[in-house]
């Protein structure tokens, strides 16, 4: 059972475009929603994270939008660059369930020059 | 800090052989996670430890897989006997409450079982 559904599976944009990656969850007990970025041959690394008490969080060119009622959250990359080409994973965590993250299946993003 | 250290980085073995993957978490981190990544199934949590104690091993595929954490600075994931379907990249990650919920991943071990 996939508790965190991520889409699209892959995405291609031109430099300067704004790719958007979406995730939906089912468990209303989730209270922490991170996005991880993974480059080929490397392990995932935390990019940005949000808690459900806010609807948006920005860090540089990366923004998370959070819709608690719809149980959805998304990652927006402003002014995307070829160096942003990577696989992006959303995840969710229930603070009452120790430190286990429930992961989406990932989105492979390619930013063309 | 050197980050999470995994060894070996690459492992090629034959079906039926025992495989041992090793992980050294970041010093001071008290949670350790073993993941498996494949194209078909994405990133799967196999097992995680808090303070060296296994908390959730529901992701361990079957009895051929076992994990240990004898002390705070070392963990192993063992596959015995290995099968071709075990071929994947295995990641170790660690975290600590003082670092929030962030998990720090190692570089991974690419396992190929022939």
Backbone of each chain as ProteinMPNN parsed JSONL, in Angstrom:
{"seq_chain_A": "XXXXXXXXXXXXXXXXXXXXXXXXXXXXXXXXXXXXXXXXXXXXXXXXXXXXXXXXXXXXXXXXXXXXXXXXXXXXXXXXXXXXXXXXXXXXXXXXXXXXXXXXXXXXXXXXX", "coords_chain_A": {"N_chain_A": [[0.853, -1.191, 0.0], [0.702, 2.085, -1.021], [1.419, 4.782, 0.738], [2.167, 7.361, 0.324], [1.769, 9.106, -2.5], [3.361, 9.963, -5.434], [3.804, 12.238, -8.122], [4.739, 13.764, -11.278], [6.184, 10.721, -12.658], [8.393, 11.217, -14.196], [9.968, 14.151, -15.552], [10.488, 16.766, -17.799], [11.964, 19.847, -18.399], [12.62, 23.134, -19.727], [15.497, 25.184, -19.267], [15.066, 27.672, -16.82], [12.392, 27.225, -16.586], [9.53, 26.205, -14.536], [9.396, 23.559, -12.823], [6.998, 21.369, -11.362], [6.302, 19.202, -8.771], [4.222, 16.764, -7.447], [2.684, 15.5, -4.456], [0.649, 13.219, -2.644], [-0.988, 12.27, 0.33], [-2.274, 9.884, 2.73], [-2.549, 9.371, 5.439], [-3.66, 11.118, 8.119], [-2.263, 11.592, 10.38], [0.313, 12.189, 9.786], [2.944, 14.521, 10.202], [5.141, 15.817, 9.271], [6.868, 16.764, 6.442], [9.144, 16.151, 4.205], [11.296, 16.992, 1.408], [13.538, 15.273, -0.601], [16.598, 15.323, -2.434], [18.268, 13.674, -5.02], [21.238, 12.981, -6.603], [22.763, 11.323, -9.426], [24.474, 8.38, -8.486], [24.777, 9.119, -5.884], [23.699, 9.403, -2.419], [20.342, 10.208, -1.279], [19.583, 13.595, -0.281], [18.5, 15.931, 2.131], [16.365, 18.475, 1.029], [14.342, 20.445, 1.456], [11.806, 21.059, 3.892], [8.537, 20.785, 5.42], [6.053, 21.582, 7.86], [2.65, 20.871, 8.869], [1.483, 23.191, 9.872], [1.875, 25.417, 8.407], [1.299, 26.89, 5.166], [3.024, 27.271, 3.124], [6.473, 27.163, 2.234], [9.59, 28.614, 1.638], [12.829, 28.193, 0.296], [15.403, 29.621, -0.986], [15.392, 28.949, -4.394], [13.538, 27.01, -4.178], [10.312, 25.878, -3.315], [7.837, 24.741, -1.108], [4.484, 23.919, -1.319], [1.648, 23.505, 0.645], [-1.306, 21.74, 1.241], [-3.468, 21.156, 3.529], [-6.13, 20.296, 3.863], [-6.682, 18.993, 1.511], [-4.834, 17.072, 1.653], [-2.36, 17.169, 0.32], [0.835, 17.998, -1.069], [3.351, 19.97, -2.641], [6.286, 20.46, -4.655], [7.956, 23.212, -5.919], [10.18, 24.455, -8.306], [11.796, 27.278, -8.867], [12.95, 29.212, -11.658], [14.488, 27.115, -12.942], [17.516, 25.212, -13.285], [20.084, 23.553, -15.242], [21.684, 22.171, -13.411], [19.888, 21.382, -11.524], [18.9, 19.026, -12.315], [17.951, 15.918, -11.353], [16.833, 13.279, -9.134], [13.862, 13.55, -7.345], [12.43, 13.116, -4.201], [9.489, 12.887, -2.326], [8.345, 12.715, 1.062], [6.865, 11.493, 4.123], [6.185, 11.793, 7.6], [5.159, 10.396, 10.661], [5.089, 11.737, 13.715], [4.54, 10.304, 15.972], [5.38, 7.813, 15.367], [8.0, 6.963, 15.807], [10.947, 7.508, 13.987], [10.442, 6.95, 11.396], [10.275, 7.363, 7.936], [7.901, 7.687, 5.353], [8.054, 7.061, 2.015], [7.69, 8.64, -1.209], [7.69, 7.455, -4.65], [9.471, 8.787, -6.231], [10.628, 11.33, -8.546], [12.025, 11.812, -11.629], [13.842, 14.432, -12.728], [14.694, 16.385, -15.481], [16.468, 19.112, -16.608], [16.74, 20.955, -19.345], [19.34, 22.669, -21.156]], "CA_chain_A": [[0.0, 0.0, 0.0], [1.51, 3.269, -1.157], [0.796, 5.799, 1.566], [2.516, 8.647, -0.256], [1.742, 8.956, -3.95], [4.117, 11.054, -6.039], [3.674, 12.361, -9.574], [4.839, 12.667, -12.239], [7.336, 9.833, -12.507], [9.514, 11.917, -14.815], [9.617, 15.512, -15.939], [11.524, 17.465, -18.564], [11.658, 21.264, -18.568], [13.704, 23.955, -20.243], [16.133, 26.086, -18.292], [14.229, 28.81, -16.481], [11.035, 26.771, -16.341], [9.15, 25.957, -13.142], [8.839, 22.205, -12.639], [6.176, 21.148, -10.169], [6.165, 17.792, -8.421], [3.111, 16.665, -6.508], [2.558, 14.323, -3.596], [-0.588, 13.106, -1.888], [-0.865, 11.304, 1.407], [-3.554, 9.407, 3.255], [-2.569, 9.32, 6.9], [-3.758, 12.47, 8.672], [-1.346, 11.708, 11.514], [1.61, 12.685, 9.31], [3.127, 15.913, 10.596], [6.425, 16.322, 8.781], [6.862, 16.44, 5.014], [10.391, 16.602, 3.58], [11.676, 16.644, 0.041], [14.95, 14.922, -0.735], [17.151, 15.431, -3.784], [19.296, 12.664, -5.217], [22.004, 13.009, -7.849], [23.232, 9.974, -9.794], [25.624, 7.861, -7.766], [24.828, 9.685, -4.532], [22.532, 9.17, -1.6], [19.435, 11.359, -1.174], [19.928, 14.63, 0.692], [17.352, 16.78, 2.435], [16.312, 19.725, 0.268], [13.453, 21.372, 2.147], [10.764, 20.317, 4.597], [7.454, 21.618, 5.931], [5.104, 21.001, 8.8], [1.299, 21.24, 8.407], [0.957, 24.427, 10.442], [2.059, 26.486, 7.421], [0.843, 26.476, 3.835], [4.089, 27.438, 2.137], [7.811, 27.41, 2.747], [10.551, 28.881, 0.567], [14.254, 28.222, 0.58], [16.038, 29.921, -2.266], [14.511, 28.752, -5.543], [12.67, 25.863, -3.899], [9.132, 26.199, -2.523], [6.834, 23.706, -0.841], [3.117, 24.344, -1.068], [1.0, 22.458, 1.436], [-2.763, 21.857, 1.343], [-3.8, 20.171, 4.556], [-7.474, 19.749, 3.667], [-6.615, 18.079, 0.364], [-3.763, 16.108, 1.945], [-1.431, 17.218, -0.8], [1.908, 18.982, -1.003], [4.068, 19.992, -3.907], [7.575, 21.145, -4.738], [8.133, 24.078, -7.078], [11.561, 24.918, -8.476], [11.79, 28.509, -9.658], [14.127, 29.471, -12.498], [15.239, 25.854, -12.887], [18.831, 25.182, -13.918], [20.523, 22.181, -15.554], [22.214, 21.556, -12.196], [18.775, 20.852, -10.72], [18.548, 17.708, -12.843], [18.139, 14.958, -10.27], [15.596, 12.62, -8.734], [13.296, 14.184, -6.164], [11.547, 12.257, -3.424], [8.746, 13.426, -1.204], [8.195, 11.75, 2.148], [6.016, 11.944, 5.226], [6.525, 11.15, 8.867], [4.256, 10.51, 11.805], [5.959, 11.928, 14.88], [4.26, 9.265, 16.954], [5.841, 6.531, 14.837], [9.446, 7.069, 15.833], [11.536, 8.398, 12.994], [10.279, 6.288, 10.107], [9.739, 8.159, 6.839], [7.189, 6.987, 4.28], [8.597, 7.716, 0.824], [7.136, 8.533, -2.546], [8.518, 6.656, -5.55], [10.48, 9.612, -6.868], [10.424, 11.981, -9.84], [13.269, 12.106, -12.309], [13.739, 15.744, -13.382], [15.756, 16.804, -16.393], [16.368, 20.505, -17.014], [17.545, 21.118, -20.554], [19.973, 23.99, -21.247]], "C_chain_A": [[0.886, 1.237, 0.0], [0.84, 4.396, -0.385], [1.104, 7.204, 1.09], [2.646, 8.457, -1.766], [2.36, 10.182, -4.598], [3.925, 11.048, -7.546], [4.259, 13.689, -10.042], [6.053, 11.8, -11.956], [8.577, 10.469, -13.11], [9.021, 13.235, -15.385], [10.793, 16.129, -16.681], [11.088, 18.91, -18.751], [12.864, 21.949, -19.201], [14.265, 24.809, -19.116], [15.258, 27.308, -18.078], [12.782, 28.444, -16.213], [10.791, 26.493, -14.862], [8.555, 24.559, -13.038], [8.081, 22.112, -11.328], [6.005, 19.648, -9.974], [5.147, 17.69, -7.301], [3.146, 15.385, -5.688], [1.233, 14.384, -2.844], [-0.412, 12.034, -0.828], [-2.238, 10.95, 1.953], [-3.658, 9.543, 4.771], [-2.578, 10.73, 7.482], [-2.872, 12.663, 9.897], [0.049, 12.169, 11.089], [1.766, 14.16, 9.697], [4.479, 16.487, 10.17], [6.576, 15.83, 7.356], [8.137, 16.997, 4.371], [10.451, 16.254, 2.093], [13.182, 16.378, 0.042], [15.342, 14.976, -2.214], [18.271, 14.408, -3.918], [19.931, 12.812, -6.592], [22.526, 11.609, -8.146], [24.483, 9.582, -9.019], [25.763, 8.37, -6.345], [23.606, 9.247, -3.737], [21.623, 10.386, -1.599], [19.912, 12.331, -0.093], [18.724, 15.534, 0.887], [17.463, 18.112, 1.692], [15.538, 20.786, 1.029], [12.355, 20.553, 2.808], [9.735, 21.289, 5.16], [6.642, 20.85, 6.956], [3.718, 21.552, 8.467], [0.728, 22.503, 9.019], [1.172, 25.624, 9.529], [1.66, 25.974, 6.049], [1.934, 26.596, 2.786], [5.417, 27.676, 2.847], [8.751, 27.566, 1.566], [11.963, 28.808, 1.09], [14.96, 28.399, -0.758], [15.044, 29.758, -3.401], [13.492, 27.63, -5.32], [11.527, 26.266, -2.951], [8.282, 24.953, -2.339], [5.51, 24.418, -0.634], [2.375, 23.19, -0.407], [-0.485, 22.734, 1.552], [-3.247, 20.767, 2.284], [-5.157, 19.521, 4.289], [-7.494, 18.737, 2.519], [-5.602, 16.966, 0.586], [-2.81, 15.996, 0.767], [-0.344, 18.239, -0.514], [2.732, 18.868, -2.271], [5.368, 20.782, -3.777], [7.617, 21.935, -6.039], [9.589, 24.511, -7.127], [11.534, 26.115, -9.415], [13.08, 28.626, -10.456], [15.038, 28.235, -12.536], [16.504, 25.916, -13.749], [19.215, 23.741, -14.248], [21.077, 21.44, -14.333], [21.143, 21.031, -11.26], [18.347, 19.473, -11.198], [18.934, 16.644, -11.823], [16.823, 14.207, -10.079], [15.135, 13.223, -7.415], [12.298, 13.235, -5.503], [10.787, 13.089, -2.402], [8.627, 12.321, -0.157], [7.286, 12.344, 3.202], [6.371, 11.149, 6.471], [5.449, 11.414, 9.9], [5.122, 10.599, 13.045], [5.734, 10.864, 15.93], [4.772, 7.909, 16.552], [7.361, 6.539, 14.735], [9.926, 7.945, 14.681], [11.396, 7.839, 11.577], [9.654, 7.235, 9.101], [9.031, 7.236, 5.854], [7.494, 7.749, 2.994], [7.693, 7.591, -0.387], [8.126, 7.783, -3.44], [9.536, 7.474, -6.336], [10.059, 10.172, -8.209], [11.782, 12.308, -10.429], [13.1, 13.391, -13.114], [14.952, 15.997, -14.265], [15.492, 18.238, -16.809], [17.315, 20.707, -18.194], [18.106, 22.532, -20.656], [19.241, 24.919, -22.21]], "O_chain_A": [[1.713, 1.425, 0.893], [-0.196, 4.909, -0.809], [0.378, 8.142, 1.417], [3.524, 7.736, -2.241], [1.935, 11.308, -4.342], [3.888, 9.99, -8.173], [4.274, 14.652, -9.275], [6.863, 12.131, -11.09], [9.684, 10.286, -12.603], [7.835, 13.416, -15.661], [11.941, 16.027, -16.25], [9.975, 19.173, -19.206], [13.973, 21.415, -19.207], [13.577, 25.108, -18.139], [14.767, 27.907, -19.035], [12.023, 29.252, -15.677], [11.71, 26.537, -14.044], [7.34, 24.391, -13.153], [8.472, 22.699, -10.32], [5.614, 18.925, -10.89], [5.204, 18.438, -6.325], [3.578, 14.333, -6.16], [0.763, 15.456, -2.463], [0.237, 11.014, -1.063], [-3.23, 11.624, 1.676], [-4.735, 9.8, 5.31], [-1.596, 11.459, 7.346], [-2.743, 13.78, 10.397], [0.876, 12.502, 11.937], [0.835, 14.95, 9.539], [4.898, 17.532, 10.668], [6.433, 14.639, 7.081], [8.198, 18.179, 4.033], [9.76, 15.359, 1.605], [13.975, 17.137, 0.599], [14.536, 14.712, -3.106], [19.121, 14.289, -3.036], [19.246, 12.772, -7.614], [22.711, 10.803, -7.235], [25.431, 10.361, -8.912], [26.756, 8.086, -5.675], [22.613, 8.784, -4.298], [22.08, 11.492, -1.888], [20.558, 11.936, 0.877], [18.017, 15.863, -0.066], [18.497, 18.78, 1.72], [16.027, 21.899, 1.224], [12.013, 19.47, 2.333], [10.023, 22.471, 5.352], [6.56, 19.622, 6.917], [3.62, 22.606, 7.839], [-0.41, 22.863, 8.717], [0.709, 26.725, 9.829], [1.682, 24.77, 5.796], [1.789, 26.079, 1.678], [5.477, 28.299, 3.907], [8.727, 26.778, 0.621], [12.266, 29.293, 2.18], [15.095, 27.462, -1.546], [13.97, 30.359, -3.378], [12.677, 27.346, -6.198], [11.753, 26.907, -1.924], [8.036, 24.205, -3.285], [5.417, 25.386, 0.121], [2.465, 22.044, -0.848], [-0.886, 23.838, 1.921], [-3.415, 19.613, 1.892], [-5.307, 18.313, 4.473], [-8.231, 17.752, 2.558], [-5.522, 16.026, -0.205], [-2.496, 14.907, 0.285], [-0.569, 19.221, 0.193], [2.801, 17.808, -2.894], [5.518, 21.645, -2.911], [7.351, 21.403, -7.116], [10.165, 24.889, -6.107], [11.279, 25.975, -10.611], [14.15, 28.207, -10.012], [16.219, 28.317, -12.199], [16.547, 26.577, -14.787], [18.729, 22.808, -13.607], [20.95, 20.22, -14.237], [21.447, 20.315, -10.305], [17.522, 18.821, -10.558], [20.107, 16.495, -11.478], [15.835, 14.465, -10.767], [15.924, 13.386, -6.484], [11.444, 12.64, -6.161], [11.379, 13.902, -1.693], [8.789, 11.14, -0.464], [6.975, 13.535, 3.182], [6.796, 9.996, 6.401], [4.905, 12.515, 9.994], [5.814, 9.641, 13.391], [6.641, 10.552, 16.701], [4.624, 6.944, 17.302], [7.931, 6.17, 13.708], [9.361, 9.011, 14.434], [12.145, 8.214, 10.675], [8.62, 7.843, 9.376], [9.507, 6.139, 5.562], [7.223, 8.946, 2.898], [7.018, 6.579, -0.575], [9.257, 7.511, -3.037], [10.375, 6.907, -7.036], [9.247, 9.582, -8.921], [12.591, 12.996, -9.807], [12.317, 13.44, -14.062], [16.094, 15.839, -13.833], [14.411, 18.552, -17.309], [18.535, 20.635, -18.048], [17.431, 23.493, -20.286], [19.652, 26.065, -22.395]]}, "seq_chain_B": "XXXXXXXXXXXXXXXXXXXXXXXXXXXXXXXXXXXXXXXXXXXXXXXXXXXXXXXXXXXXXXXXXXXXXXXXXXXXXXXXXXXXXXXXXXXXXXXXXXXXXXXXXXXXXXXXXX", "coords_chain_B": {"N_chain_B": [[32.927, 16.407, 10.131], [32.946, 13.138, 8.658], [30.666, 12.244, 7.501], [28.139, 9.757, 6.737], [29.462, 6.569, 6.444], [29.907, 4.001, 4.139], [30.616, 0.63, 3.267], [31.34, -2.244, 1.21], [31.714, -0.016, -1.672], [30.974, -1.01, -4.062], [29.779, -4.213, -4.936], [30.122, -7.338, -6.276], [28.804, -10.458, -6.672], [28.221, -13.995, -6.594], [25.236, -15.868, -7.053], [23.902, -17.324, -4.136], [26.016, -16.85, -2.495], [27.253, -15.365, 0.564], [26.644, -12.051, 1.575], [27.901, -9.127, 3.012], [27.165, -5.974, 4.11], [28.379, -2.835, 5.199], [28.177, -0.193, 7.616], [28.944, 2.961, 8.925], [27.652, 5.204, 11.065], [27.034, 8.793, 11.37], [28.924, 10.34, 13.868], [27.535, 10.451, 17.09], [24.936, 10.362, 16.23], [21.83, 8.749, 16.816], [19.973, 7.21, 15.557], [19.595, 4.792, 13.031], [19.284, 3.783, 9.689], [18.502, 1.36, 7.23], [18.225, 1.172, 3.785], [16.872, 0.056, 0.637], [17.294, 0.525, -2.798], [15.721, 0.402, -5.885], [14.948, 0.495, -9.407], [12.385, -0.341, -9.955], [10.971, -0.446, -7.504], [11.626, 1.765, -6.093], [12.69, 3.654, -3.239], [13.122, 1.762, -0.473], [12.493, 1.213, 2.918], [14.294, -0.912, 4.922], [15.026, -1.665, 7.572], [15.188, -0.106, 10.8], [17.116, 1.336, 13.454], [17.041, 2.475, 16.82], [19.114, 3.914, 19.142], [20.781, 1.664, 18.966], [19.018, -0.453, 19.014], [16.845, -2.589, 17.276], [13.983, -1.231, 15.805], [11.949, -1.287, 13.888], [11.521, -3.735, 11.671], [9.986, -4.421, 9.581], [10.262, -4.079, 6.886], [12.182, -5.795, 5.982], [12.944, -8.124, 3.565], [12.865, -10.999, 3.699], [13.807, -14.018, 5.469], [16.404, -14.316, 4.667], [17.69, -11.975, 4.918], [19.421, -10.06, 7.318], [20.126, -7.815, 10.004], [22.392, -6.038, 12.06], [23.382, -4.103, 14.887], [25.886, -3.661, 16.656], [27.128, -1.702, 18.172], [27.149, 1.876, 18.775], [28.461, 2.941, 16.615], [28.56, 1.338, 14.393], [27.125, -0.785, 11.95], [25.72, -3.661, 10.352], [24.456, -5.172, 7.379], [23.303, -8.164, 6.315], [23.12, -10.605, 3.786], [22.12, -13.77, 3.147], [21.409, -16.841, 1.81], [22.534, -15.008, -1.07], [20.572, -13.708, -3.82], [19.836, -13.196, -7.326], [17.736, -11.303, -7.523], [18.204, -9.652, -5.413], [19.859, -7.709, -6.22], [20.69, -4.357, -6.175], [20.852, -0.916, -5.031], [22.078, -0.275, -1.889], [21.409, 1.707, 0.84], [22.603, 3.36, 3.714], [21.529, 5.331, 6.406], [21.637, 7.973, 8.826], [20.444, 9.627, 11.789], [19.654, 12.216, 14.214], [17.95, 13.463, 17.053], [18.63, 16.08, 17.625], [19.261, 17.092, 15.207], [16.928, 17.555, 14.058], [14.463, 16.078, 12.01], [15.957, 15.218, 9.952], [17.466, 12.917, 7.785], [20.617, 11.617, 7.167], [22.264, 10.463, 4.457], [24.409, 7.787, 3.415], [26.86, 7.054, 0.786], [26.019, 4.787, -0.462], [25.881, 1.26, -1.377], [26.453, -0.522, -4.212], [25.059, -3.408, -5.169], [25.515, -6.337, -6.972], [24.219, -9.338, -7.913], [25.052, -12.213, -9.42]], "CA_chain_B": [[32.571, 14.988, 10.194], [33.074, 12.518, 7.348], [29.387, 11.794, 7.009], [27.883, 8.335, 6.858], [30.427, 5.807, 5.646], [29.45, 2.668, 3.767], [31.562, -0.194, 2.523], [32.067, -1.66, 0.085], [30.911, 0.834, -2.549], [30.458, -1.915, -5.092], [29.95, -5.62, -4.604], [29.62, -8.286, -7.274], [28.918, -11.786, -6.095], [27.441, -15.021, -7.28], [24.061, -16.367, -6.353], [24.181, -18.295, -3.102], [27.077, -16.376, -1.612], [26.892, -14.441, 1.633], [27.057, -10.671, 1.346], [27.831, -8.277, 4.203], [27.318, -4.547, 3.865], [28.773, -2.188, 6.442], [27.817, 1.215, 7.744], [29.365, 3.738, 10.093], [26.821, 6.42, 11.079], [27.665, 10.017, 11.84], [29.164, 10.284, 15.301], [26.521, 11.12, 17.892], [23.587, 10.047, 15.76], [21.329, 7.587, 17.542], [19.059, 6.432, 14.713], [20.246, 4.298, 11.83], [18.308, 3.232, 8.755], [18.958, 0.652, 6.034], [17.301, 1.26, 2.667], [17.205, -0.581, -0.635], [16.747, 1.307, -3.908], [15.672, -0.203, -7.217], [14.132, 1.262, -10.339], [10.982, -0.785, -9.923], [10.31, -0.266, -6.216], [12.026, 3.016, -5.47], [13.464, 3.61, -2.001], [12.396, 0.957, 0.508], [13.114, 1.075, 4.232], [14.399, -2.313, 5.326], [15.045, -1.759, 9.023], [15.88, 0.99, 11.45], [17.528, 1.168, 14.841], [17.184, 3.615, 17.727], [20.019, 3.561, 20.243], [21.306, 0.317, 18.678], [17.955, -1.444, 19.139], [15.963, -2.602, 16.092], [12.652, -0.746, 16.129], [10.997, -1.697, 12.863], [12.162, -4.524, 10.614], [8.908, -4.909, 8.72], [10.664, -3.986, 5.495], [13.162, -6.826, 5.624], [12.198, -8.958, 2.608], [12.692, -12.391, 4.112], [14.797, -14.461, 6.463], [17.765, -14.259, 4.128], [18.243, -10.684, 5.295], [19.549, -9.79, 8.742], [20.876, -6.6, 10.301], [22.843, -5.904, 13.431], [24.052, -2.86, 15.281], [26.528, -4.051, 17.924], [27.44, -0.501, 18.946], [26.61, 3.109, 18.186], [29.249, 3.419, 15.479], [28.727, 0.312, 13.376], [25.991, -1.645, 11.648], [25.876, -4.521, 9.186], [23.313, -5.787, 6.729], [23.807, -9.405, 5.741], [22.217, -11.366, 2.926], [22.634, -15.128, 3.073], [22.211, -16.711, 0.593], [22.109, -13.938, -1.974], [19.884, -14.087, -5.053], [19.908, -12.112, -8.321], [16.742, -10.256, -7.257], [18.721, -8.764, -4.362], [20.681, -6.673, -6.859], [20.107, -3.044, -5.876], [21.749, -0.052, -4.267], [21.7, -0.291, -0.478], [21.827, 2.919, 1.524], [22.521, 3.504, 5.153], [21.309, 6.72, 6.785], [21.571, 8.162, 10.27], [19.844, 10.887, 12.223], [19.623, 12.455, 15.647], [16.894, 14.424, 17.375], [19.13, 17.458, 17.6], [19.323, 17.52, 13.801], [15.564, 17.507, 13.568], [14.099, 14.786, 11.446], [16.76, 14.992, 8.763], [18.258, 11.707, 7.662], [21.838, 11.821, 6.398], [22.511, 9.222, 3.738], [25.72, 7.44, 2.914], [26.961, 7.02, -0.671], [25.393, 3.573, -0.977], [26.616, 0.1, -1.885], [25.79, -1.114, -5.369], [25.207, -4.867, -5.112], [25.124, -7.123, -8.144], [24.268, -10.773, -7.669], [25.01, -12.866, -10.733]], "C_chain_B": [[32.598, 14.424, 8.778], [31.739, 12.135, 6.767], [29.224, 10.303, 7.254], [28.821, 7.585, 5.907], [29.881, 4.41, 5.393], [30.561, 1.932, 3.033], [30.971, -1.579, 2.309], [31.179, -0.729, -0.734], [30.282, 0.008, -3.671], [30.748, -3.344, -4.663], [29.327, -6.445, -5.716], [29.855, -9.674, -6.719], [28.056, -12.753, -6.888], [26.287, -15.492, -6.404], [24.47, -17.437, -5.336], [25.254, -17.869, -2.118], [26.522, -15.462, -0.53], [27.454, -13.062, 1.326], [26.898, -9.891, 2.648], [28.122, -6.835, 3.833], [27.54, -3.859, 5.205], [28.455, -0.709, 6.433], [28.359, 1.788, 9.04], [28.549, 5.027, 10.091], [27.63, 7.635, 11.511], [27.773, 9.954, 13.36], [28.114, 11.08, 16.064], [25.097, 10.866, 17.442], [23.104, 8.765, 16.419], [20.282, 6.79, 16.771], [19.779, 6.034, 13.439], [19.228, 3.537, 10.998], [19.033, 2.498, 7.626], [17.856, 0.71, 4.979], [17.818, 0.442, 1.489], [16.544, 0.243, -1.741], [16.847, 0.54, -5.215], [14.804, 0.658, -8.113], [12.659, 0.928, -10.18], [10.269, -0.383, -8.634], [10.715, 1.01, -5.492], [12.861, 2.781, -4.228], [12.634, 2.896, -0.938], [13.166, 0.929, 1.826], [13.11, -0.397, 4.617], [14.258, -2.46, 6.836], [15.605, -0.468, 9.586], [16.051, 0.724, 12.93], [17.446, 2.519, 15.567], [18.054, 3.164, 18.88], [20.448, 2.096, 20.169], [20.251, -0.782, 18.744], [17.093, -1.419, 17.875], [14.529, -2.239, 16.475], [11.608, -1.274, 15.149], [11.748, -2.437, 11.772], [11.125, -5.054, 9.637], [9.254, -4.86, 7.238], [11.68, -5.021, 5.06], [12.443, -7.877, 4.776], [11.913, -10.374, 3.106], [13.847, -12.775, 5.027], [16.224, -14.435, 5.944], [18.466, -12.959, 4.523], [18.305, -10.579, 6.817], [20.391, -8.547, 8.937], [21.223, -6.576, 11.771], [23.436, -4.527, 13.653], [24.688, -3.114, 16.647], [26.927, -2.87, 18.795], [26.994, 0.722, 18.171], [27.339, 3.543, 16.925], [29.362, 2.398, 14.353], [27.452, -0.514, 13.206], [26.31, -2.478, 10.413], [24.521, -4.981, 8.679], [23.833, -7.005, 5.988], [22.721, -10.08, 4.918], [22.839, -12.751, 2.744], [21.492, -16.119, 2.924], [21.676, -15.609, -0.307], [21.464, -14.51, -3.236], [19.956, -12.919, -6.037], [18.917, -10.985, -8.055], [17.134, -9.334, -6.108], [19.571, -7.641, -4.942], [19.982, -5.316, -6.726], [21.211, -2.164, -5.309], [21.212, -0.014, -2.837], [22.286, 0.944, 0.194], [21.688, 2.746, 3.025], [22.338, 4.998, 5.43], [21.282, 6.808, 8.307], [20.943, 9.513, 10.58], [19.915, 10.991, 13.734], [18.582, 13.52, 15.922], [17.377, 15.862, 17.306], [19.26, 17.984, 16.177], [17.933, 17.545, 13.193], [15.255, 16.131, 13.045], [14.958, 14.401, 10.247], [17.536, 13.692, 8.845], [19.43, 12.005, 6.729], [22.223, 10.476, 5.777], [23.992, 9.036, 3.416], [25.71, 7.363, 1.395], [26.353, 5.768, -1.292], [26.381, 2.483, -1.359], [25.822, -0.474, -3.043], [26.081, -2.606, -5.385], [24.69, -5.498, -6.392], [25.304, -8.588, -7.813], [24.057, -11.483, -9.002], [24.348, -14.242, -10.675]], "O_chain_B": [[32.312, 15.134, 7.814], [31.687, 11.725, 5.608], [30.062, 9.669, 7.895], [28.949, 7.926, 4.732], [29.447, 3.723, 6.318], [31.338, 2.525, 2.284], [30.184, -2.048, 3.131], [29.974, -0.674, -0.486], [29.191, 0.313, -4.152], [31.805, -3.649, -4.11], [28.157, -6.273, -6.056], [30.974, -10.022, -6.342], [27.266, -12.353, -7.743], [26.374, -15.503, -5.176], [25.268, -18.328, -5.63], [25.39, -18.449, -1.042], [25.458, -14.863, -0.69], [28.592, -12.923, 0.875], [25.865, -9.991, 3.31], [29.19, -6.516, 3.309], [26.961, -4.249, 6.219], [28.461, -0.058, 5.388], [28.247, 1.182, 10.106], [28.731, 5.864, 9.207], [28.768, 7.511, 11.962], [26.828, 9.563, 14.046], [27.833, 12.233, 15.736], [24.152, 11.123, 18.188], [23.865, 7.809, 16.566], [19.759, 5.799, 17.282], [20.488, 6.841, 12.839], [18.426, 2.761, 11.516], [20.057, 2.967, 7.13], [16.709, 0.347, 5.239], [19.013, 0.176, 1.359], [15.375, 0.614, -1.632], [17.924, 0.086, -5.601], [14.01, 1.463, -7.627], [11.796, 1.803, -10.261], [9.093, -0.019, -8.664], [10.21, 1.304, -4.408], [13.643, 1.832, -4.163], [11.568, 3.374, -0.551], [14.365, 0.65, 1.838], [12.064, -1.046, 4.637], [13.472, -3.274, 7.32], [16.408, 0.199, 8.933], [15.274, 0.011, 13.565], [17.745, 3.565, 14.991], [17.771, 2.153, 19.523], [20.473, 1.388, 21.176], [20.582, -1.95, 18.541], [16.656, -0.35, 17.447], [13.936, -2.86, 17.356], [10.51, -1.661, 15.55], [12.525, -1.836, 11.03], [11.374, -6.038, 8.941], [8.61, -5.524, 6.426], [12.002, -5.109, 3.876], [11.449, -8.455, 5.215], [10.802, -10.874, 2.934], [14.735, -11.974, 5.316], [17.164, -14.525, 6.734], [19.692, -12.864, 4.466], [17.366, -10.959, 7.516], [21.271, -8.254, 8.127], [20.455, -7.032, 12.617], [23.925, -3.88, 12.727], [24.087, -2.811, 17.678], [27.053, -3.007, 20.012], [26.516, 0.613, 17.042], [26.867, 4.442, 16.229], [30.177, 2.572, 13.447], [26.796, -0.888, 14.178], [27.071, -2.055, 9.543], [23.573, -5.156, 9.444], [24.706, -6.888, 5.128], [21.555, -10.118, 5.31], [23.956, -12.877, 2.243], [20.67, -16.233, 3.833], [20.479, -15.321, -0.295], [21.762, -15.627, -3.661], [20.12, -11.772, -5.621], [19.222, -9.825, -8.333], [16.458, -8.336, -5.86], [19.959, -6.72, -4.222], [18.826, -5.16, -7.12], [22.347, -2.602, -5.129], [20.03, 0.251, -2.614], [23.489, 1.196, 0.129], [20.78, 2.079, 3.522], [22.938, 5.832, 4.752], [20.946, 5.84, 8.989], [20.917, 10.415, 9.743], [20.191, 10.019, 14.438], [18.363, 14.397, 15.086], [16.61, 16.761, 16.963], [19.357, 19.194, 15.968], [17.774, 17.554, 11.972], [15.734, 15.131, 13.578], [14.716, 13.38, 9.604], [18.184, 13.404, 9.852], [19.256, 12.569, 5.649], [22.471, 9.494, 6.477], [24.722, 9.998, 3.179], [24.67, 7.582, 0.773], [26.189, 5.694, -2.509], [27.554, 2.744, -1.628], [24.665, -0.865, -2.885], [27.223, -3.018, -5.592], [23.573, -5.227, -6.833], [26.402, -9.03, -7.475], [23.004, -11.357, -9.626], [24.237, -14.917, -11.698]]}, "name": "protein", "num_of_chains": 2, "seq": "XXXXXXXXXXXXXXXXXXXXXXXXXXXXXXXXXXXXXXXXXXXXXXXXXXXXXXXXXXXXXXXXXXXXXXXXXXXXXXXXXXXXXXXXXXXXXXXXXXXXXXXXXXXXXXXXXXXXXXXXXXXXXXXXXXXXXXXXXXXXXXXXXXXXXXXXXXXXXXXXXXXXXXXXXXXXXXXXXXXXXXXXXXXXXXXXXXXXXXXXXXXXXXXXXXXXXXXXXXXXXXXXXXX"}
